[in-house]
Amino acid sequence: MRILDIPLAAIRRPLRRDNDSEKVRALMESIAAIGQQEPIDVLEVDGQYYGFSGCHRYEACQRLGQLTIRCKVRRASAAVLKFHLA
C-alpha cells in the first residue's frame, strides 16, 4: 500500500452514496483549517483508481475545490474490483 495525492477527477466512484450534509460541512471546515488528516482508501486496477470509502471526505474536498485528495492506494485485480461492485 502507498499514500498518494490523486486528482479527484481520476477517482471513479461506482457506488452511489447519500452523504450526511452536516458531516460534509464539518469536514470541509476541518480540511480548510488543518488539511486532510486521514487518507481515503482506493483500489488501483489496471491503472484506474476506484473509491468505495471516504465518501464524506471525497465530497468535502470536491466542494472545497481541491484538485487532489490524499489516498491509501492498494493494487487489486479485476476480480477484487468485481467483488466490491457486487
Number of C-alpha atoms within 10 A of each C-alpha: 11 8 13 13 13 17 14 18 11 12 19 14 15 11 12 8 11 7 12 10 12 10 13 19 16 14 20 21 14 14 16 13 9 8 12 17 10 11 17 20 20 25 24 18 16 10 8 12 22 21 19 18 14 15 19 22 25 23 18 24 22 16 12 13 10 12 13 17 19 21 22 16 21 15 15 13 11 11 10 12 14 9 8 13 10 5
